[in-house]
């Protein structure tokens, strides 16, 4: 009815006809719903992102999953091995865990300080008696030769004991874990550290044999009294090698490892003995010894023969020891290193400081050669009361001693000691410093300005020369501390150490810069080393001019209190409000810096660099430098009485009077004088002393008449 049958032979397209019917129907009823236009079902290969990912994952085969998981595990294993190789190198377990002892000697060979742990060479398990090894294994790790670095039974026992036991904390770490802990890790207590400890324990078990692990553990374990390693402990406590330890001695040493400081027999012999008994009982429990053997084993008696008499530190040793550690060889052996310290000069420095009227103020003194070798150092009045080194650690204002760099820059810029400068008050600008005592001299020479430490001249030079030029001079002479970037820098407002400043003056003394202060003799360098060292020197005229001005300061300037019997050069320095007082100078082959001040930066009582510091410097130098002390005064001759008798000065010399004149007779004649008659070895003589001198002649005796 609605369709006309086609007479063609083509197959009818049913879908096309239905679509045409739908369009015709929609045209007749436009507002009716059209169910045939519902969203089409997406193709099988098209889906949402979530469904796509889910299908992608679920569609993988087991082989694919296994290969990817294996690759991830292998990558994680490689990363762990790489991390262990960096954080736990096996070679580190062959080194002592504490720095070995270093003994510092003065230049003459006198020991001055000893610092570091007592260590000795490693032990070999096969060389030790069986009871020594069994003592450590019985008390520390009974299943050492059967576990793989971690012992679950020991961990479970420790947890049970710590939770329900007597309250005494126990550890479940194996010997391998203990080696990992004190060799590679810090002593912090955390789950992260325990996890790292376990990983390193597996690492050690995989690369080392059991005997190697035990040897490294015994060679590095701490036994108290600053002693590390079984060999050092055996020698320290019993004065014998570990290969000759008895059962009682081995039991005591094995018991110390748990708490070395608390159980050390030199401090707590009762606790050490009780712990040794526990070790013997543990050996009985493991079958290492019988119960009868444990009962008959006496408590070991210690035999400590070495007692430390040297201090662990002094002001000089504290400064020198880090340098010694850097230069020391790795290993277990004690090392002895000779320093540049001069025992005689160090003793002079101590005596000088001890008798200086310091009151509550502190003091520092450092003496060095022009090449930087430090020969004496005092960092305070008492190292015992305050080990803080004010010569190397305290940064204080140098005051006018910094003017060395300003005037050196002026000389390099064309000034001479005779150049005229203006020493009148500064009336322009924001910064208007004044001279000490507000004394001004008008137009004076550069040498006079330096000798009298003129502040106004120094600031005018700063304004002319500029910050960069002066700072460059200070850097060239070895100053490394930050410098104030304003005119106050010229007057010493930048903090620096006394050692740093003294080194700069040493550069002037030796005409070579920069000077590096050192505690050990430097190796002699060849011409190539000298060429590459970068060492420089001043122009001849500049150096002579600087020496001239430094000498003028001592001879006629603010440093007159430092004058010596030999040529002396130096500069005084006083910071604002008398907070710091310094004198730095040189004479002979010594460069010495002295600082006086309060640790709390409180002002001193009108102490200037030309006062107490200069006198301390002179007192030290007069004893340390040959011929620098005061010349002896001629002996006083008692005054003659002008009214007394006149003594002739042209009388002949009186010969020695014989003392063996027998039967002397004395005659006094107003004309001839005094005559002594007697016999000299049987010969009659007359000795006459008169106005004409002394006359000795043979006397002719008259023969008696018959």
C-alpha positions in Angstrom: 0.0 0.0 0.0 2.7 2.4 0.9 5.4 0.8 -1.1 5.5 -0.1 -4.7 7.2 -3.4 -5.5 10.1 -2.8 -7.7 10.3 -4.7 -10.9 14.1 -4.5 -11.0 16.3 -7.4 -10.3 18.4 -5.5 -7.6 18.1 -6.7 -4.0 16.0 -4.2 -2.0 18.0 -2.1 0.7 15.8 -2.6 3.7 17.9 -0.2 5.9 17.6 2.6 3.4 13.9 2.1 3.2 13.4 2.2 6.9 15.5 5.3 7.1 13.3 7.0 4.5 10.2 6.0 6.4 11.7 7.5 9.6 12.4 10.8 7.9 8.9 10.9 6.4 7.4 10.2 9.8 9.5 12.8 11.5 8.3 15.4 9.0 4.7 14.7 9.7 5.2 14.8 13.5 8.1 17.0 14.3 7.5 17.2 18.1 7.2 13.5 18.7 10.2 11.7 20.3 12.6 9.9 18.0 13.7 6.7 19.7 15.6 5.6 16.6 18.1 8.6 17.1 19.5 7.3 20.5 23.3 7.5 20.8 24.9 4.8 18.9 26.8 2.1 20.7 30.5 2.8 20.5 32.6 0.4 18.5 34.4 -2.3 20.3 37.8 -0.6 19.8 36.5 2.7 21.2 36.1 3.2 25.0 36.6 5.7 27.9 40.2 6.2 29.1 39.6 4.3 32.4 38.1 1.4 30.6 41.0 1.5 28.1 43.7 1.3 30.8 41.8 -1.4 32.6 41.5 -3.5 29.5 45.2 -2.8 28.6 46.4 -4.1 32.0 44.1 -7.1 32.2 45.0 -8.1 28.7 48.6 -8.7 29.5 50.0 -12.2 29.8 51.7 -13.7 32.8 55.0 -13.8 30.9 54.7 -10.1 30.3 54.0 -9.5 34.1 56.9 -11.7 35.1 59.4 -10.0 32.9 58.4 -6.5 34.0 58.5 -7.5 37.7 61.9 -9.2 37.3 63.3 -6.1 35.6 62.0 -3.9 38.5 63.5 -6.1 41.1 66.8 -6.2 39.2 66.8 -2.4 38.9 66.1 -2.1 42.7 68.9 -4.5 43.4 71.3 -2.6 41.3 70.4 0.7 43.0 70.9 -0.9 46.4 74.3 -2.3 45.4 75.2 1.1 44.1 74.1 2.8 47.3 76.0 0.3 49.5 79.1 0.6 47.4 79.1 4.4 48.1 77.9 4.4 51.8 79.5 1.2 52.9 82.7 0.6 51.1 84.4 -2.6 52.3 87.7 -0.9 52.6 86.3 1.3 55.3 85.9 -1.7 57.6 89.7 -2.1 57.4 90.3 1.3 58.9 90.1 2.3 62.5 86.8 3.8 63.4 88.4 6.4 65.6 91.4 8.5 64.6 94.6 7.0 66.1 96.8 8.9 68.5 99.0 11.7 67.2 101.8 13.0 69.3 102.9 16.6 68.6 106.6 17.5 69.3 108.1 20.9 69.6 110.9 21.6 67.2 113.5 20.4 69.7 111.7 17.0 70.1 109.9 17.8 73.3 106.4 16.2 73.4 103.8 18.9 73.8 100.4 17.2 73.3 98.9 13.8 72.4 95.4 13.4 71.0 93.4 10.6 69.5 92.3 7.0 70.2 94.6 4.2 71.4 94.6 1.7 68.5 96.9 -1.0 67.3 97.3 -3.4 64.4 94.4 -5.8 63.6 94.1 -9.3 64.9 93.9 -12.6 63.0 91.3 -15.2 64.1 93.6 -18.1 63.4 96.3 -16.7 65.6 94.0 -16.2 68.7 93.6 -18.9 71.3 90.2 -20.7 71.0 88.9 -19.4 74.3 89.4 -15.8 73.2 87.1 -16.3 70.2 84.6 -18.4 72.2 84.4 -15.7 74.9 83.2 -13.0 72.4 80.9 -15.3 70.5 79.3 -16.7 73.6 78.3 -13.3 75.0 77.7 -11.4 71.8 76.6 -13.7 69.0 76.2 -17.5 69.7 75.0 -18.3 66.2 77.5 -16.1 64.4 78.7 -18.9 62.1 75.2 -20.0 61.1 73.2 -16.9 60.4 73.3 -14.5 57.4 74.0 -11.3 59.2 70.6 -11.1 61.1 69.5 -13.6 63.8 65.7 -13.6 64.1 65.9 -15.7 67.3 68.1 -13.2 69.0 65.8 -10.3 67.9 62.8 -12.2 69.2 64.5 -13.0 72.5 65.6 -9.3 72.9 62.0 -8.1 72.3 60.6 -10.6 74.8 63.2 -9.7 77.4 62.8 -6.0 76.9 59.0 -6.3 77.1 58.5 -8.8 79.9 61.9 -9.1 81.5 63.6 -7.4 84.5 63.9 -4.0 82.8 67.5 -4.4 81.6 67.5 -3.6 77.9 69.0 -6.2 75.7 70.0 -5.9 72.0 69.5 -8.4 69.3 72.2 -7.2 67.0 74.6 -9.8 65.6 78.4 -9.2 65.4 77.9 -8.4 61.7 75.3 -5.8 62.5 77.5 -4.3 65.2 80.4 -4.0 62.7 78.0 -2.3 60.2 76.8 0.0 63.0 80.1 1.4 64.3 81.9 1.3 61.0 79.4 2.8 58.6 76.5 4.3 60.6 75.8 7.0 63.2 74.7 6.0 66.7 71.1 7.4 66.2 68.3 5.1 67.2 65.6 4.9 64.5 63.9 2.4 62.3 65.6 3.9 59.3 69.0 3.3 60.7 68.1 -0.3 61.7 67.0 -0.9 58.1 70.2 0.4 56.8 72.1 -1.7 59.3 70.4 -4.8 58.1 71.1 -4.1 54.5 74.8 -3.4 55.2 74.9 -6.6 57.3 73.7 -8.6 54.3 76.2 -6.7 52.2 79.1 -7.7 54.5 78.0 -11.3 54.7 77.9 -11.5 50.9 81.3 -10.2 50.3 83.4 -11.2 53.3 84.0 -14.5 55.0 82.9 -15.1 58.6 86.5 -14.9 59.9 87.1 -11.7 58.1 83.9 -10.1 59.6 85.0 -11.3 63.1 88.5 -10.0 62.6 87.3 -6.6 61.6 84.9 -6.5 64.5 87.5 -7.4 67.1 90.0 -4.9 65.6 87.6 -2.0 65.8 85.4 -2.6 68.9 85.6 0.0 71.7 86.9 -1.3 75.1 86.8 1.9 77.2 89.6 4.2 78.3 89.8 5.6 74.7 91.0 2.2 73.6 89.8 0.6 70.3 90.5 -2.9 69.1 91.4 -6.1 70.9 95.1 -5.8 70.5 95.2 -2.3 72.0 92.8 -3.3 74.8 94.9 -6.4 75.6 98.1 -4.3 75.9 96.3 -1.5 77.8 94.6 -3.6 80.5 97.0 -6.6 80.8 100.2 -5.5 79.0 100.3 -8.6 76.8 99.5 -9.4 73.2 96.0 -10.9 72.5 97.6 -14.1 71.3 98.7 -14.8 74.9 95.5 -13.9 76.7 94.3 -16.2 79.5 90.7 -17.4 79.9 90.0 -14.9 82.7 91.5 -12.0 80.7 89.6 -12.9 77.6 86.3 -13.1 79.6 86.9 -9.7 81.1 87.7 -8.1 77.7 84.7 -9.8 76.0 82.4 -8.4 78.7 83.5 -4.8 78.2 82.0 -4.4 74.7 78.4 -4.1 75.9 79.1 -0.9 77.9 82.8 0.0 77.8 82.8 3.2 79.8 80.6 1.8 82.5 82.4 -1.5 82.8 86.1 -0.5 82.3 88.1 -2.2 85.1 90.2 0.9 85.7 87.1 2.7 86.8 84.7 0.0 88.0 86.6 -3.2 88.9 83.5 -4.7 90.6 81.3 -4.3 87.6 83.9 -5.6 85.3 84.4 -8.7 87.5 80.7 -9.3 87.6 80.4 -9.0 83.8 83.4 -11.4 83.4 81.5 -14.0 85.4 78.5 -13.6 83.1 80.8 -14.3 80.1 82.1 -17.5 81.7 78.6 -18.7 82.4 77.7 -17.9 78.8 80.7 -20.0 77.7 79.4 -22.9 79.9 75.9 -22.6 78.2 77.4 -22.8 74.8 79.7 -25.7 75.7 82.9 -23.8 75.2 84.1 -24.7 78.8 82.8 -26.8 81.6 81.1 -25.5 84.7 84.0 -26.7 86.8 86.4 -24.7 84.6 84.3 -21.6 85.0 84.1 -22.0 88.8 87.9 -22.3 89.1 88.8 -19.4 86.8 89.8 -16.4 88.9 89.0 -12.8 88.1 91.7 -11.3 86.0 93.9 -8.6 87.5 94.6 -5.6 85.4 98.2 -4.5 84.7 98.1 -0.9 83.4 101.6 0.4 82.9 101.1 3.3 80.7 99.7 6.5 82.1 99.1 9.6 79.9 101.1 12.5 81.2 100.8 14.8 78.1 97.9 17.1 77.8 95.4 16.3 75.1 95.3 19.9 74.0 97.0 23.3 74.3 96.3 26.6 72.4 98.9 25.7 69.9 98.0 21.9 69.7 94.3 22.6 69.2 95.2 24.8 66.2 97.8 22.4 64.8 96.0 19.1 65.3 93.4 19.4 62.5 96.3 20.1 60.1 98.2 17.1 61.5 95.1 14.9 60.8 94.9 16.0 57.2 98.5 15.2 56.6 98.5 11.9 58.7 98.6 8.5 57.0 95.7 6.2 57.3 96.1 3.2 59.5 96.2 1.9 63.0 99.7 3.1 64.0 100.3 6.0 66.4 102.1 8.9 64.7 104.6 11.4 65.9 104.8 14.7 64.1 107.3 17.5 64.7 105.9 21.0 64.8 107.5 24.5 64.4 106.8 25.4 68.1 109.9 26.6 69.9 109.9 25.3 73.6 112.1 28.2 74.8 110.0 30.9 73.2 106.7 29.2 74.3 108.0 29.3 77.9 109.0 32.9 77.6 105.5 33.7 76.3 103.9 32.0 79.3 106.1 33.8 81.8 105.5 37.2 80.1 101.7 36.7 80.1 101.7 35.4 83.7 103.3 38.6 85.1 101.4 41.1 82.9 99.0 43.3 84.9 95.9 42.2 83.0 93.3 42.3 85.7 90.1 40.7 84.4 91.1 41.2 80.8 92.2 38.5 78.4 95.2 38.3 76.2 96.6 36.6 73.1 100.1 36.4 71.7 101.3 34.7 68.6 105.0 34.7 67.4 106.1 33.5 64.0 109.0 33.6 61.6 108.7 35.8 58.5 107.9 32.7 56.5 104.8 31.9 58.6 106.2 29.2 60.9 104.5 29.8 64.3 107.0 29.4 67.2 104.9 30.4 70.1 101.1 30.9 70.8 99.1 31.9 73.8 95.3 32.1 73.3 94.4 33.3 76.8 95.4 33.6 80.4 94.6 30.0 81.2 93.9 27.1 78.8 92.4 25.1 81.7 89.8 27.8 82.5 89.1 28.7 78.9 90.4 26.7 75.9 88.9 29.2 73.5 91.9 30.4 71.4 91.8 34.2 71.1 94.7 34.2 68.7 93.1 32.0 66.1 89.3 32.0 66.8 88.4 35.4 68.2 87.6 38.0 65.5 88.1 41.5 66.9 88.7 45.0 65.4 92.4 45.6 64.7 92.2 49.4 65.2 95.1 51.4 63.8 97.2 48.3 63.1 95.0 48.1 59.9 96.6 51.4 58.8 99.5 49.3 57.4 97.4 48.5 54.4 96.3 52.1 53.8 99.8 53.5 53.9 101.2 50.6 51.9 98.6 51.4 49.2 99.6 55.1 49.4 103.3 54.1 48.8 102.3 51.9 45.9 100.4 54.9 44.5 103.4 57.3 44.4 103.6 58.6 48.0 106.9 58.7 49.9 107.5 58.9 53.6 108.3 62.6 53.1 105.2 63.5 51.2 103.1 66.2 52.9 99.7 65.4 54.2 97.0 67.4 56.0 96.6 66.6 59.8 93.8 69.1 60.5 90.2 68.3 61.7 87.8 67.0 59.1 84.8 69.4 58.8 83.1 68.0 55.7 81.1 64.9 55.0 79.1 62.5 57.3 82.1 60.7 58.7 84.3 62.9 60.8 86.7 60.9 63.0 89.1 62.7 65.4 92.7 62.1 66.4 93.5 60.5 69.7 93.3 63.3 72.3 92.1 65.6 69.5 95.7 66.6 68.8 96.3 67.9 65.3 99.6 69.0 63.8 98.7 70.7 60.5 100.8 69.8 57.5 103.1 66.9 58.4 104.9 64.2 56.5 103.4 60.8 55.7 105.9 59.2 58.1 104.9 61.4 60.9 101.2 60.7 60.3 101.9 57.0 60.5 104.1 57.2 63.5 101.6 59.4 65.4 98.7 57.3 64.1 96.7 60.2 62.7 93.1 59.2 62.0 92.2 62.2 59.9 95.2 61.7 57.5 94.2 58.0 57.2 90.6 58.8 56.3 91.7 61.4 53.8 94.0 58.8 52.2 91.0 56.4 52.0 88.9 59.0 50.2 91.7 59.5 47.7 92.8 55.9 47.2 89.4 54.2 47.4 88.1 51.1 48.9 89.1 48.7 46.1 92.8 49.6 46.2 93.1 49.3 50.0 91.1 46.1 50.1 93.3 44.7 47.3 96.4 45.4 49.3 94.9 43.7 52.4 93.9 40.6 50.3 97.4 40.5 48.8 98.9 40.4 52.3 96.7 37.5 53.4 93.6 39.1 55.0 90.6 36.8 54.2 88.0 38.2 56.6 85.2 40.4 55.2 86.1 44.1 55.1 83.8 47.0 55.9 82.8 48.9 52.8 83.1 52.5 54.1 85.7 54.9 55.4 85.8 53.3 58.9 87.6 50.4 57.3 90.7 52.5 57.2 90.7 52.9 61.0 90.3 49.1 61.6 86.5 48.5 61.9 86.6 45.1 60.1 86.8 42.1 62.4 89.7 39.7 61.9 91.9 37.3 63.9 95.2 38.2 65.5 96.9 35.3 63.6 95.6 36.7 60.3 96.8 40.2 61.1 100.2 39.1 62.3 100.7 37.1 59.1 100.3 40.3 57.1 103.0 42.0 59.1 105.2 38.9 58.5 104.8 39.6 54.8 106.4 43.0 55.3 109.1 41.6 57.5 110.1 39.0 55.0 109.3 41.0 51.8 107.3 38.1 50.5 103.5 37.7 50.3 101.1 36.2 51.0 102.3 34.5 54.2 100.4 31.4 55.3 100.7 30.7 59.1 101.6 27.1 59.6 102.4 24.7 62.4 104.7 22.3 60.4 107.8 22.9 58.5 107.1 23.3 54.8 109.0 21.2 52.3 111.6 23.1 50.3 110.3 23.8 46.9 112.3 24.0 43.7 112.3 26.7 41.2 109.2 25.3 39.5 107.3 25.1 42.8 108.3 28.7 43.6 107.2 29.8 40.1 103.8 28.2 40.6 103.3 29.3 44.2 102.3 32.9 43.3 104.6 34.4 45.9 105.4 38.0 45.3 107.5 40.7 46.8 107.3 44.5 47.2 109.3 47.0 45.2 112.5 47.9 46.9 111.7 51.5 47.4 108.2 50.6 48.7 109.5 48.1 51.1 112.2 50.4 52.5 109.7 53.2 52.9 107.3 51.0 54.9 110.1 49.8 57.1 111.1 53.4 57.7 107.6 54.3 58.8 107.2 51.2 61.1 110.6 52.0 62.7 109.5 55.6 63.3 106.4 54.4 65.1 108.6 52.5 67.6 111.4 55.1 67.9 109.4 58.4 68.1 105.7 57.5 67.7 102.9 55.8 69.6 105.0 52.6 70.0 107.8 54.0 72.1 107.1 51.6 74.9 108.2 48.7 72.6 111.7 50.0 71.9 114.5 47.4 72.1 118.3 47.4 71.9 118.1 46.2 68.3 116.1 47.7 65.4 112.4 47.2 66.0 109.4 47.8 63.7 105.7 47.8 64.6 102.3 49.5 64.9 99.9 50.2 67.7 96.2 49.7 67.5 93.2 50.7 69.7 89.6 50.1 68.7 86.7 52.4 69.5 85.9 52.9 73.2 89.1 51.0 74.2 87.5 47.6 73.5 90.7 46.2 71.9 94.3 47.1 72.3 97.0 45.6 70.0 100.7 45.9 69.1 102.1 44.0 66.2 105.7 44.3 65.1 108.9 42.5 64.3 112.6 42.5 65.2 115.4 40.1 64.3 113.7 37.1 62.7 110.5 37.2 64.8 107.1 38.7 64.1 104.9 39.0 67.2 101.3 40.1 67.7 99.8 40.9 71.0 96.1 41.6 71.8 94.4 42.6 75.0 90.7 42.9 75.6 87.6 41.5 77.3 85.7 38.4 76.0 82.4 40.3 76.4 83.7 43.2 74.3 83.5 45.5 77.3 85.7 48.6 77.2 89.1 48.4 78.8 90.2 51.1 81.4 92.0 53.5 79.0 94.3 50.7 77.8 95.8 51.6 74.4 98.0 49.6 72.0 101.0 51.7 72.9 100.6 50.8 76.6 100.2 47.3 78.0 100.3 45.4 74.7 103.5 47.2 73.7 105.1 46.4 77.0 104.2 42.7 76.7 105.7 42.7 73.2 108.9 44.3 74.5 109.1 41.9 77.4 108.8 38.9 75.1 111.2 40.2 72.4 113.9 41.3 74.9 114.2 37.6 75.9 113.4 35.9 72.6 115.7 37.9 70.3 119.4 37.9 71.0 120.7 41.3 72.0 117.3 42.8 72.1 117.2 43.2 75.9 118.4 46.3 77.7 122.1 46.8 77.8 123.7 46.4 81.3 124.5 49.7 82.9 128.1 50.4 84.1 128.7 49.8 87.7 128.4 52.9 89.8 131.7 54.2 91.2 131.5 55.7 94.7 132.1 59.5 94.7 135.4 60.7 96.0 135.5 63.1 99.0 136.9 66.3 97.5 138.3 67.3 100.9 140.2 64.0 101.4 143.9 63.5 100.9 145.4 63.9 97.4 146.5 60.6 96.0 149.3 60.7 93.5 148.5 58.9 90.2 152.1 58.6 88.9 153.6 56.3 91.7 155.4 53.2 90.4 153.6 49.9 90.8 154.2 48.3 94.2 155.6 44.8 93.8 154.2 41.9 95.7 155.4 41.8 99.3 156.8 38.4 100.4 154.7 36.9 103.1 157.4 34.6 104.7 159.6 37.3 106.3 160.9 35.8 109.5 161.4 37.8 112.7 160.4 41.2 111.2 161.4 44.5 112.8 159.7 47.7 111.9 161.4 51.1 112.0 159.7 54.4 111.2 161.8 57.3 109.9 160.0 60.6 109.1 162.4 61.2 106.2 162.8 57.7 104.7 159.4 56.2 105.7 158.7 52.8 107.1 161.4 50.1 107.0 160.7 46.4 107.7 163.7 44.3 108.5 163.8 40.5 108.5 165.0 37.4 106.8 163.8 36.0 103.5 164.8 32.3 103.1 167.8 33.0 105.5 168.8 36.2 103.7 168.6 39.5 105.7 166.6 42.1 103.9 165.2 45.6 104.4 161.9 46.7 102.8 161.4 50.4 102.9 158.1 52.1 101.9 158.5 55.9 101.5 157.6 58.9 99.3 159.9 57.6 96.6 158.2 54.3 96.4 159.2 50.8 97.6 162.8 49.8 98.0 163.8 46.2 98.7 167.5 45.5 99.3 169.8 43.0 101.1 170.9 44.2 104.5 174.5 44.0 105.4 174.8 42.7 108.9 177.8 43.8 110.9 180.1 41.2 112.3 180.3 41.4 116.1 183.6 42.4 117.5 185.8 39.8 119.1 
